[in-house]
Amino acid sequence: MLVDDILEQYNLTRETTAQYIEAIVHLNQSDTADEIGVSRQTINRYKTAFNQMTSQERLTVITALAQERLLENTFEA
């Protein structure tokens, strides 16, 4: 299953999902919302969507978006 298909199924945007993944690793829900410039309700929606995903869907989304961020940072340096 492609990342875009999974994100569409859960009505999530690619950019906010990538930011959510990065921020949620080291911040609580309120701090995550502040860090990426969205509401706590948005963070809660993303958290709920991630909990509804299968393990394989979560792995696919996180792996693909983390790889994209890594490549972006590599080429920006």
HUMO-V920747 format. One record per residue. N is the residue number from 1. RES is the residue in three letters. PHI is phi as a letter, one per 40 degrees, with the letter a starting at -180 (999 if undefined). Layout:
# HUMO-V920747
n=N res=RES phi=PHI
n=N res=RES phi=PHI
This chain:
# HUMO-V920747
n=1 res=MET phi=999
n=2 res=LEU phi=c
n=3 res=VAL phi=d
n=4 res=ASP phi=c
n=5 res=ASP phi=c
n=6 res=ILE phi=c
n=7 res=LEU phi=c
n=8 res=GLU phi=c
n=9 res=GLN phi=d
n=10 res=TYR phi=b
n=11 res=ASN phi=f
n=12 res=LEU phi=b
n=13 res=THR phi=c
n=14 res=ARG phi=c
n=15 res=GLU phi=c
n=16 res=THR phi=c
n=17 res=THR phi=c
n=18 res=ALA phi=c
n=19 res=GLN phi=c
n=20 res=TYR phi=d
n=21 res=ILE phi=c
n=22 res=GLU phi=c
n=23 res=ALA phi=c
n=24 res=ILE phi=c
n=25 res=VAL phi=c
n=26 res=HIS phi=b
n=27 res=LEU phi=b
n=28 res=ASN phi=c
n=29 res=GLN phi=c
n=30 res=SER phi=c
n=31 res=ASP phi=c
n=32 res=THR phi=c
n=33 res=ALA phi=d
n=34 res=ASP phi=c
n=35 res=GLU phi=c
n=36 res=ILE phi=b
n=37 res=GLY phi=g
n=38 res=VAL phi=b
n=39 res=SER phi=c
n=40 res=ARG phi=c
n=41 res=GLN phi=c
n=42 res=THR phi=c
n=43 res=ILE phi=c
n=44 res=ASN phi=c
n=45 res=ARG phi=c
n=46 res=TYR phi=c
n=47 res=LYS phi=c
n=48 res=THR phi=c
n=49 res=ALA phi=c
n=50 res=PHE phi=c
n=51 res=ASN phi=c
n=52 res=GLN phi=c
n=53 res=MET phi=c
n=54 res=THR phi=c
n=55 res=SER phi=d
n=56 res=GLN phi=c
n=57 res=GLU phi=c
n=58 res=ARG phi=d
n=59 res=LEU phi=c
n=60 res=THR phi=c
n=61 res=VAL phi=c
n=62 res=ILE phi=c
n=63 res=THR phi=c
n=64 res=ALA phi=c
n=65 res=LEU phi=c
n=66 res=ALA phi=c
n=67 res=GLN phi=c
n=68 res=GLU phi=d
n=69 res=ARG phi=c
n=70 res=LEU phi=c
n=71 res=LEU phi=c
n=72 res=GLU phi=c
n=73 res=ASN phi=c
n=74 res=THR phi=c
n=75 res=PHE phi=c
n=76 res=GLU phi=c
n=77 res=ALA phi=c
